[in-house]
Structures are given as C-alpha cells and as structure tokens.
Amino acid sequence: MKMEKSVFQGLTIIKTTKPNVVVHSISSPIEGEMSNAQLIETKSKLLLIDALQLKPHANSLKEYISSIGKPLDRVIVTHYHPDHWFGIASFKDYPIYALQEVIDRINALADFVLNYHRGIHGENADAMIPSEKITPTLAIKEGTFQFDDIEFNLMKITDTEAPCILVPEIPEHKILFAQDLVYNGVHAYFGDKTTEGNFCFDNWINTIKDFQNKNYELVFPGHGEPTDSTIFPTKIKYLEFAKKQIESGKQGENLVNAITAEYPNYLLELTLVMSNYMLFEFKG
C-alpha cells in the first residue's frame, strides 16, 4: 500500500494505492468545513462519494477528477448534511445516487439550507453557494454491487451523526468509507437526534463498536485524514465525553469550551457551535 499527499487548487489530496484500486481522499480547507470527498479509481473508471460544500471547492474537485483521465461513472451522496451534497451542483450531468431516505430528506430541506447558507455568505453567495437546487435523483439500495473488478458493499446506518448515512466498504481490501460516522482529529457534529427524539450518542457508539470487529486496514472519514481501525476507540471516547458534558447540563459556550479543552488539538470548533445550536436553540 502506498500513500501520497499533495495539494490541488487549495484541496488536500491523499492518494492511497492498493492492488486494483486507488482511493483519492480529497479534503476542502477549513472554510469548506474540511469535508472529504472520496474518489475511487478502478481499472477503467471513477466513482465519487460525496462532493464537498462550497462551489469553488466542488469546481476544483471536478477539475482534479478530469486530470486523472478516466471517466466519472457516478456520484454517491452518503447523507443529507450540506457539506457533503451541495457540491453535486458541479456534477449535475452525471448520475447522482443516494439512499431513498437521504433523497427524501435532502429534497425536504434543500430550499431552506441553500437559502440559509446564501445568507451566511451575503454578497459572495453566488460565488460560494450553488444557485441551482441540484439533488440526488437515483435511489440506491443496501447490498453489493460490482464496479469494474471491485465489489462494493453498501450499508445503511441510522440514528448516528445523521438520521441515515450510507456507508460503503470494499471487503476485499478491508476499506471502509465511513464518512461522517467517523471524524479524525476534527470536532464531530452531534446536532441530530434519533427518530425517537433522543440524543444520538448511544446508537452512534454502539454502531462504531460493531465496526471495531471488522479489522479494517483503511478507514476514510468524512472529516480528517485517512486512518485505520484504531480510530474507532478514539471516536467512541470522544462521543462518550461529549455525551457526559450534555448530561451534566452543559450548553452553549460551556459545552463548546469543555470539549475544546479536552481536545485542544482538534480542528473545526464550528461543528460544536452548530451542534449546540441544533440541539438547544434551533426552533425550526
């Protein structure tokens, strides 16, 4: 296995080469919430998992993909959070897949979140946020599918970082595309509740414990650099700490400060601010 790190138009690229498959993990800078797109390169074509958030980063991602010289076959969106699907507007001419539950949630919230983010960027909105509402249109299901000579397995995970996340794996190579099931060195977003209206921590922790037993050699997170199965106990400890702070009654700055004090080297404090807002302040 070979790993190479480079920069392309402000995007950080970590290229991992294994027999029959190359994974390009492509990360946006901090203003794009450090979200990751995962580009899988097989013998004759490419598959893209998620597409970043801000328009300039998605356009640079598209240029990087073009530079490889193989056709992009499809785009898969893992969940409804905008830092993973806004960028598909730059890929509107390609087939865009997601779980039906993810498609439904994106369609229900697309107008609201697009307008909200345009408001954040003000005069720069046209340059930063897609002007068109492009959403996934093709439903994908759990299970295996063949892509060139690589077999993917698609898993539907519910009530963790988001109500529904698609988590692909390549069992032959012990590769997991965890996306936002896992963050690596980046503060996690935990602002979504379960379908029963509870905090997401318990189910999220139990889900990660299930993945611990699979001995992945490569784990590609939704935020942060590629890693391996050693990330799972680290992530569990983080979630347990965040849960404890909330159960003790911490909110607002007290919550954010407690977590950043415990994890001073973690990046993107914004996700903690957003988590607190969605759990305790948002009335929509």
Secondary structure, 3 states (H helix, E strand, C coil): CEEEEEEECCEEEEEEEECCEEEEEEECCHHHCCEEEEEEECCCCEEEECCCCCHHHHHHHHHHHHHHCCCEEEEECCCCCHHHHHHHHHHCCCCEEECHHHHHHHHHHHHHHHHHHHHHHHHHHHHHCCCCCCCCCEECCCEEEEECCEEEEEEEEECCCCCEEEEEEEHHHCEEEEEEEEECCECCCCCCECCCCCECHHHHHHHHHHHHCCCCCEEEEEECCCECCCHHHHHHHHHHHHHHHHHCCCCHHHHHHHHHHHCCCCECCHHHHHHHHHHHCCCC
